[in-house]
Every structure is written in C-alpha cells, then in structure tokens.
Amino acid sequence: MWLPLLLGVLLWAALWSLRDRQSLPASDAFVFITGCDSGFGRLLALRLDQRGFRVLAGCLTPSGAEDLQRVASSCLHTTLLDVTDPQSVQRAAKWVETHVGEAGLFGLVNNAGVAGIIGPTPWLTQNDFQQVLNVNTLGPIGITLALLPLLQQARGRVVNITSVLGRLAANGGGYCVSKFGLEAFSDSLRRDVAHFGVRVSIVEPGFFRTSVTNLKCLEETLQECWARLPPATQARYGEAFLTKCEYLGPHGHPRGKESARKACPTPACWEDVRVNGVPQKNTQATWNLPTCQTGEGLRVPLTFAGDQLQNPEDRAWHGLEWEGTLITTTSWDADLEVQQRIMNLICDADLTKVSRCLEHALTARYPRTRYSPGWDAKLLWLPASYLPASLVDAVLTWVLPKPAQAVC
C-alpha cells in the first residue's frame, strides 16, 4: 500500500521539477520595476538588463535613478516615480506606454515598499498606518491598474513582492497589515486576469538586509513615536520596553550600537582611546564611541578579547574604563542575547535569492503562484502561519518585550 503511494509522490515531484524548469525563449521584452533605488529592485533591474530585457526602472529619487543608469546599459531607462502620488503614477504610465508602443508591457514588478513604525499598536495613529498602506498596498494597486491595459496587450506578468509577514503578523505597525492586503489583491487579481493571458505571482521573502530593514531609520522612527506618547502610556510600558524594542529592530534584527548612542547621544571621534589601559584607535570598525558626563548603568555592547575590540553587536564587557570618562556597563539580558543571536542567524544578506525568484516568475514557461525565498521563510515563518493562533501568540509573547504594567 505504501510503496505505490511513495512511487506516486516521487513521480509527481519529478514531473513538477521538469515543468518548473521550462523557460520561455530569450526575449528583449519590456519590464517595468518600481523601487529601483536600492535593494531587490535595483538588483533585479541590473540582472534583467544583463539578460537582454528592456528594463524600465522607476526610482523615487534623482540620485537613485542616476546611480542605476550609470552602471546599466543603454537599454535600461529610468523615470522618477512616487507610488503614493496619483499624478506621478499616471505620468509613469504614459512614459511606459511611450516606450513599449504596440509591443505592450510584458512584466510589472511591484517592489517599492517601506517599513514604517515597527512597534506596539497602541502607540500608533491612523496616519501611521495610512502612510505605510499608501506605499505598500495602494501604491502597487494604482500602478497595476494604470498599466493593466499594456499588460493585457502583451499577455504579460505581474509580480508582487510581499513578505512572510504578509502570512504571519509577527509585530505591530502598518507593515504586516499592508502586506496582508497586497497578498489579497494579488490573489484576486490573478483569478480576474487569467482569462486574458496575464499571469500573477507573489514573492514572499524571508528576512533580508535591505533599506526597508535599515536599523538606524527604524530606531529613529520608534524613538519619535515614543516621544509623542502621553506620559501615562510611557509609564504603562516603561523605559525598559523601549530599550528592548530598539535591541530588536525590523523583523527582530539586533540594534547594537544605536542603543548605546541613544543612551548617550553625543558622539565623539577619539583618535586615541584606552580601554582598560590598552590603546585603541577609533575607526568605523569600532564606531564613534559615545561620551557622557555620568555613565552609570549604561549598556555599551562591546566585546573585548585580548587587545582587540571585537564585534560591537556581540555582547557587553564589564568594567570598561575610557580614558577621561568612566562608563560602567551592565550585561545583556540573557533572553535578549538569545534573540539577537537567532536574528543574526536568520537575516540573510544574499539578495540574489530573491532576485532569482523574481526572474523565474518573469521567464519561466509556468511561473509559480508563490515564491518563498530564504530558508527562514520555508522552514520557520510559513510553517508557523499554519499553526494554531494560540500557539503562535504564546511564542511571540515570550519573545517580545513585556510592558512594565502588564496585568497578565
């Protein structure tokens, strides 16, 4: 009984693999990509340009457009695009129509996105959610609707970049909400345009290092959000809650040096620093060391091994003496250290894992409905999204910071 079933599964897997590997003939078709200033969009634009596609790249800033044009071929063209501005979207659509002509638009990749404020929902306003939704959800919807006639003309493809956090809401803020919305739009769009030969794919990356997960920007937005809270709300959560949130940045990435800078905001560029009597030269590898008039109880994430100052985001060193200023440090909480090590393991700097999925969605004869680049997406987040909500809630409650005045 089991042998025929096993053979059937193996045969299905082999046939699926052969089907998945079939590609369309080489083409110089037009592909429009949003958010090409950096990250996934910029990398995909360059890779498709190298493969002979005629890439139309939308960039938010003139500097981003100029930098991309400088390293690309003459077949790649850029335009300025703000997906939150309807007039900008219409101008970009007219610009695309001028370039593609009768050929139509073969590919649209909705990549532009922002993180917004990653923090507790009670800290946020409706406007905080609106800003993220305008970019991550309403922006792709507006671009897609504006270019849909050109896509139907070429029987083209739409590829929407969402996130694993569009399958499992692991934190507060507008990011998860916006990605859930884009998932729903993509599913309904896929069914609605299939009759006209247009394919729609969703790419749900795991944790990757891009401008969306920029630690400095996320800390600044979180601090601004904290500063505007009423005193009663701040007391309810406690200062320690904010510190722990800073240690756990976008999608839980470790905060490291920026937390020390917050505790002591005046940076100093010392050329000769002595740590426990050992001279140290202050370079980018050790970052600009903060100074304070009083330093009791500060957390300064440094590791001191032998006569070398090691990775500043690793762990704390007790009893450091800076020449001219005494800073007394405390150790990392054990649970925070574990969380940071886990996130260091999960976060991936190899953006080609995502760009390869995007390329497959555009060039495969039978593109997949969903792609999940990143081992954490496949083995952690997507399986977790199918678990009972009570179990997921329990795990996230254990991992995330707890308010000072929590009642349970």
C-alpha positions as CSV (number, residue, x, y, z in Angstrom):
1,M,0.0,0.0,0.0
2,W,2.7,2.5,1.0
3,L,5.0,1.6,-1.9
4,P,2.6,2.7,-4.7
5,L,1.9,5.9,-2.7
6,L,5.6,6.7,-2.3
7,L,6.2,6.0,-6.0
8,G,3.3,8.3,-6.9
9,V,4.7,11.1,-4.8
10,L,8.2,10.7,-6.3
11,L,6.7,10.7,-9.9
12,W,4.7,13.8,-9.2
13,A,7.8,15.6,-7.7
14,A,9.9,14.7,-10.8
15,L,7.2,15.9,-13.2
16,W,6.8,19.1,-11.3
17,S,10.5,19.7,-11.3
18,L,10.7,19.2,-15.0
19,R,7.8,21.5,-15.6
20,D,9.2,24.2,-13.3
21,R,12.5,24.3,-15.2
22,Q,10.9,25.1,-18.6
23,S,11.7,28.6,-19.7
24,L,10.4,31.0,-22.3
25,P,12.7,31.7,-25.3
26,A,15.2,34.6,-24.8
27,S,13.4,37.9,-25.1
28,D,14.0,41.6,-25.3
29,A,10.5,42.3,-23.8
30,F,9.8,45.3,-21.7
31,V,9.7,45.0,-17.9
32,F,8.7,47.8,-15.5
33,I,10.1,47.7,-12.0
34,T,9.2,50.0,-9.1
35,G,11.5,50.9,-6.2
36,C,14.8,50.6,-8.1
37,D,16.8,53.0,-6.0
38,S,18.2,50.1,-3.9
39,G,17.7,46.6,-2.7
40,F,15.7,44.0,-4.6
41,G,14.5,46.4,-7.3
42,R,17.9,47.7,-8.2
43,L,19.5,44.2,-8.3
44,L,16.7,42.8,-10.4
45,A,16.9,45.8,-12.9
46,L,20.6,45.1,-13.4
47,R,20.2,41.4,-13.8
48,L,17.4,41.7,-16.3
49,D,19.4,44.3,-18.2
50,Q,22.3,41.8,-18.4
51,R,19.9,39.2,-19.8
52,G,18.7,41.4,-22.6
53,F,15.4,42.6,-21.3
54,R,14.5,46.2,-22.0
55,V,14.1,47.4,-18.4
56,L,12.0,50.4,-17.4
57,A,13.0,51.3,-13.8
58,G,11.0,53.5,-11.5
59,C,13.1,55.4,-8.9
60,L,11.9,57.6,-6.1
61,T,14.9,59.9,-6.1
62,P,17.0,61.5,-8.9
63,S,20.2,60.2,-7.2
64,G,18.9,56.7,-7.2
65,A,18.0,56.9,-10.9
66,E,21.4,58.4,-11.8
67,D,23.3,55.8,-9.9
68,L,21.3,53.0,-11.6
69,Q,21.7,54.5,-15.0
70,R,25.4,54.9,-14.5
71,V,26.1,51.1,-14.1
72,A,23.4,49.8,-16.5
73,S,23.4,49.5,-20.3
74,S,21.8,52.0,-22.7
75,C,18.8,49.7,-22.9
76,L,17.8,50.4,-19.4
77,H,15.7,53.6,-18.9
78,T,14.7,55.3,-15.6
79,T,12.0,57.6,-14.5
80,L,11.0,59.2,-11.3
81,L,8.0,57.6,-9.6
82,D,6.3,58.2,-6.3
83,V,3.7,55.4,-5.9
84,T,1.7,57.4,-3.4
85,D,1.1,60.3,-5.8
86,P,-1.6,59.5,-8.4
87,Q,-0.3,62.2,-10.8
88,S,3.2,60.6,-10.6
89,V,1.7,57.2,-11.3
90,Q,-0.2,58.5,-14.4
91,R,3.0,60.2,-15.7
92,A,4.9,57.0,-15.3
93,A,2.2,55.0,-17.1
94,K,2.3,57.4,-20.0
95,W,6.0,57.2,-20.1
96,V,5.9,53.4,-20.2
97,E,3.3,53.4,-22.9
98,T,5.5,55.7,-25.0
99,H,8.4,53.2,-24.7
100,V,6.6,49.9,-25.2
101,G,4.3,51.0,-28.1
102,E,2.4,48.2,-29.9
103,A,4.5,45.5,-28.1
104,G,2.9,46.1,-24.8
105,L,4.3,45.6,-21.4
106,F,5.5,42.0,-20.6
107,G,6.4,42.4,-17.0
108,L,5.4,44.5,-14.0
109,V,7.3,44.1,-10.7
110,N,5.8,45.9,-7.8
111,N,8.8,46.2,-5.4
112,A,8.6,49.7,-3.8
113,G,7.9,49.4,-0.1
114,V,8.6,50.9,3.3
115,A,8.7,49.5,6.9
116,G,7.0,52.4,8.7
117,I,6.9,52.2,12.5
118,I,7.5,48.7,13.9
119,G,6.1,48.9,17.4
120,P,3.1,48.3,19.6
121,T,-0.3,49.1,18.0
122,P,-1.4,51.3,20.9
123,W,1.5,53.6,20.2
124,L,0.3,54.4,16.7
125,T,-2.2,56.6,14.9
126,Q,-4.3,56.0,11.9
127,N,-2.0,58.2,9.9
128,D,1.0,55.9,10.8
129,F,-0.9,53.0,9.2
130,Q,-2.1,55.2,6.3
131,Q,1.5,56.1,5.3
132,V,2.6,52.5,5.1
133,L,-0.6,51.4,3.3
134,N,-0.2,54.1,0.7
135,V,3.2,52.8,-0.3
136,N,2.9,49.0,0.2
137,T,-0.7,48.3,-0.7
138,L,-2.4,51.2,-2.5
139,G,0.8,52.1,-4.5
140,P,1.0,48.6,-6.2
141,I,-2.7,48.6,-6.8
142,G,-2.6,52.0,-8.5
143,I,0.4,51.1,-10.6
144,T,-1.1,47.8,-11.6
145,L,-4.5,49.3,-12.7
146,A,-2.7,52.0,-14.7
147,L,-0.6,49.5,-16.6
148,L,-3.1,46.7,-16.9
149,P,-4.1,47.5,-20.5
150,L,-0.5,47.3,-21.6
151,L,0.0,44.0,-19.7
152,Q,-3.1,42.5,-21.3
153,Q,-1.8,43.7,-24.7
154,A,1.4,41.7,-24.2
155,R,-0.2,38.8,-22.2
156,G,2.3,39.7,-19.6
157,R,3.0,39.1,-16.0
158,V,2.6,40.8,-12.7
159,V,5.0,40.0,-9.8
160,N,4.2,41.5,-6.4
161,I,6.8,41.4,-3.7
162,T,5.0,40.9,-0.3
163,S,6.7,39.3,2.7
164,V,6.4,36.3,5.0
165,L,4.9,38.9,7.4
166,G,2.0,39.0,4.9
167,R,1.3,35.5,6.1
168,L,2.0,35.8,9.8
169,A,1.7,39.2,11.6
170,A,4.7,38.9,14.0
171,N,4.8,42.6,15.1
172,G,2.7,45.7,15.3
173,G,2.6,48.6,12.9
174,G,1.3,49.0,9.3
175,Y,3.9,46.8,7.6
176,C,2.1,43.4,8.3
177,V,-1.3,45.0,7.6
178,S,-0.1,46.3,4.2
179,K,1.5,43.0,3.1
180,F,-1.6,41.1,4.0
181,G,-3.6,43.5,1.9
182,L,-1.2,43.1,-1.1
183,E,-1.5,39.3,-0.8
184,A,-5.3,39.5,-1.0
185,F,-5.1,41.9,-4.0
186,S,-2.7,39.6,-5.8
187,D,-4.9,36.5,-5.3
188,S,-8.0,38.2,-6.6
189,L,-6.1,39.9,-9.5
190,R,-4.6,36.5,-10.5
191,R,-8.0,35.0,-11.0
192,D,-9.5,38.1,-12.7
193,V,-6.8,38.5,-15.4
194,A,-6.1,34.8,-16.1
195,H,-8.8,34.9,-18.7
196,F,-6.7,37.4,-20.7
197,G,-3.4,35.5,-20.5
198,V,-1.9,37.6,-17.7
199,R,-0.1,35.7,-15.0
200,V,0.3,36.9,-11.4
201,S,2.9,35.7,-9.0
202,I,3.7,36.6,-5.4
203,V,7.2,36.7,-3.9
204,E,7.2,36.4,-0.1
205,P,10.8,36.9,1.1
206,G,12.1,36.0,4.5
207,F,14.4,38.3,6.4
208,F,16.9,40.0,4.1
209,R,19.1,43.1,4.7
210,T,17.7,45.9,2.6
211,S,16.9,49.6,3.1
212,V,13.4,48.6,4.4
213,T,15.2,46.9,7.4
214,N,17.6,49.8,7.9
215,L,18.3,49.7,11.7
216,K,19.1,53.4,12.1
217,C,15.9,54.5,10.4
218,L,13.7,52.1,12.3
219,E,15.2,53.2,15.7
220,E,14.7,56.9,14.8
221,T,11.0,56.3,13.9
222,L,10.4,54.3,17.0
223,Q,12.0,57.0,19.3
224,E,9.9,59.7,17.6
225,C,6.8,57.6,18.2
226,W,7.8,57.1,21.9
227,A,8.5,60.8,22.4
228,R,5.0,61.8,21.3
229,L,3.2,59.3,23.6
230,P,1.3,60.6,26.6
231,P,3.2,60.2,29.9
232,A,0.6,57.7,31.1
233,T,1.3,55.5,28.1
234,Q,5.0,55.7,28.6
235,A,4.6,54.7,32.3
236,R,2.4,51.8,31.3
237,Y,5.1,50.4,29.1
238,G,8.2,51.6,30.9
239,E,11.6,52.9,29.6
240,A,13.0,49.3,29.5
241,F,10.3,48.3,27.0
242,L,11.6,50.9,24.5
243,T,15.2,49.8,25.1
244,K,14.3,46.2,24.3
245,C,12.4,47.2,21.2
246,E,15.5,49.0,20.0
247,Y,17.6,45.9,20.5
248,L,15.0,44.1,18.4
249,G,14.9,46.2,15.2
250,P,13.0,45.4,12.0
251,H,11.7,41.9,12.0
252,G,13.7,41.5,15.2
253,H,17.1,42.5,13.9
254,P,19.6,43.4,16.7
255,R,20.1,47.1,17.5
256,G,23.7,47.1,18.7
257,K,25.5,50.5,18.6
258,E,22.5,52.7,18.1
259,S,21.1,51.7,21.5
260,A,24.3,53.0,23.1
261,R,24.1,56.2,21.1
262,K,20.5,56.8,22.3
263,A,21.6,56.4,26.0
264,C,24.4,58.8,25.3
265,P,23.5,60.9,22.2
266,T,26.7,63.0,21.8
267,P,29.2,61.0,19.7
268,A,33.0,61.7,19.9
269,C,35.6,60.9,17.4
270,W,38.6,60.0,19.5
271,E,41.9,59.1,17.8
272,D,43.4,57.6,20.9
273,V,41.2,55.7,23.2
274,R,42.3,53.5,26.1
275,V,40.2,50.6,27.2
276,N,41.4,49.1,30.5
277,G,44.8,50.7,29.7
278,V,45.1,49.2,26.2
279,P,45.3,51.8,23.4
280,Q,42.5,51.6,20.8
281,K,42.2,53.5,17.6
282,N,38.6,54.7,16.9
283,T,37.7,53.5,13.4
284,Q,34.5,52.6,11.7
285,A,35.0,49.0,12.8
286,T,34.6,50.1,16.4
287,W,32.2,53.0,15.6
288,N,32.2,56.5,17.1
289,L,32.3,55.9,20.8
290,P,29.7,57.9,22.9
291,T,30.7,60.1,25.9
292,C,28.7,61.1,28.9
293,Q,29.2,63.2,32.0
294,T,27.9,60.2,34.0
295,G,27.7,56.7,32.7
296,E,26.2,54.6,35.4
297,G,24.0,51.8,34.2
298,L,24.6,52.3,30.5
299,R,24.5,49.4,28.2
300,V,27.5,49.6,25.9
301,P,27.6,46.5,23.6
302,L,31.3,45.8,23.3
303,T,33.3,42.6,23.3
304,F,37.0,42.9,24.5
305,A,39.2,40.0,23.7
306,G,42.9,40.3,24.3
307,D,44.0,43.6,22.9
308,Q,41.3,43.8,20.2
309,L,37.9,45.3,20.3
310,Q,35.6,42.8,18.7
311,N,32.1,42.8,17.1
312,P,30.2,45.7,18.9
313,E,26.9,43.9,18.5
314,D,28.0,40.7,20.1
315,R,27.8,41.2,24.0
316,A,28.7,43.6,26.8
317,W,32.1,43.9,28.6
318,H,32.0,44.6,32.3
319,G,34.0,47.5,33.9
320,L,35.3,49.3,30.8
321,E,37.4,52.4,31.6
322,W,37.6,55.0,28.9
323,E,40.4,57.5,29.3
324,G,38.8,60.6,30.8
325,T,35.4,59.1,31.2
326,L,34.3,56.1,33.3
327,I,31.5,54.1,31.9
328,T,30.0,51.3,34.0
329,T,28.3,48.7,31.8
330,T,25.7,46.1,32.6
331,S,25.5,42.8,30.7
332,W,22.9,41.9,28.2
333,D,19.8,40.2,29.5
334,A,20.2,36.5,28.6
335,D,16.9,36.4,26.7
336,L,17.9,39.4,24.6
337,E,21.2,37.9,23.7
338,V,19.5,34.7,22.6
339,Q,17.0,36.7,20.5
340,Q,19.9,38.7,18.9
341,R,21.8,35.5,18.0
342,I,18.8,33.9,16.5
343,M,18.1,37.0,14.3
344,N,21.7,37.2,13.3
345,L,21.4,33.7,12.0
346,I,18.0,34.3,10.3
347,C,18.8,37.6,8.5
348,D,20.3,37.0,5.0
349,A,22.5,39.4,3.1
350,D,22.3,37.4,-0.2
351,L,19.7,39.4,-2.2
352,T,20.2,37.1,-5.2
353,K,18.0,34.5,-3.6
354,V,15.1,36.9,-4.1
355,S,16.1,38.2,-7.5
356,R,16.3,34.6,-8.8
357,C,12.7,34.0,-7.8
358,L,11.7,37.3,-9.5
359,E,13.5,36.3,-12.6
360,H,11.9,32.8,-12.6
361,A,8.4,34.4,-12.3
362,L,9.2,36.5,-15.4
363,T,11.0,33.9,-17.6
364,A,9.5,30.5,-16.7
365,R,7.0,29.0,-19.0
366,Y,4.9,28.0,-16.0
367,P,5.6,30.6,-13.2
368,R,4.7,29.6,-9.7
369,T,1.8,31.3,-7.8
370,R,4.0,31.9,-4.8
371,Y,7.8,32.0,-4.1
372,S,9.3,32.0,-0.6
373,P,13.0,32.9,-0.9
374,G,15.1,32.4,2.3
375,W,15.4,29.3,4.4
376,D,13.6,31.1,7.3
377,A,10.6,31.7,5.1
378,K,10.4,28.0,4.1
379,L,11.2,26.4,7.4
380,L,10.0,28.9,10.0
381,W,7.6,31.5,9.1
382,L,5.4,29.7,6.6
383,P,5.0,26.6,8.7
384,A,4.3,28.8,11.7
385,S,1.5,30.5,9.8
386,Y,-0.4,27.2,9.7
387,L,-0.1,26.6,13.5
388,P,-2.9,27.3,15.9
389,A,-3.1,31.0,16.6
390,S,-2.9,30.4,20.4
391,L,0.4,28.6,20.0
392,V,1.9,31.4,17.8
393,D,0.6,34.0,20.3
394,A,2.3,32.2,23.2
395,V,5.6,32.0,21.4
396,L,5.6,35.7,20.3
397,T,4.5,36.8,23.8
398,W,7.5,35.0,25.2
399,V,9.9,36.5,22.6
400,L,8.7,40.1,22.5
401,P,9.2,42.7,25.3
402,K,6.6,42.9,28.1
403,P,5.1,46.2,29.3
404,A,6.1,47.3,32.8
405,Q,2.4,47.4,34.0
406,A,1.2,44.3,32.2
407,V,-1.6,42.6,34.1
408,C,-1.1,39.1,32.6
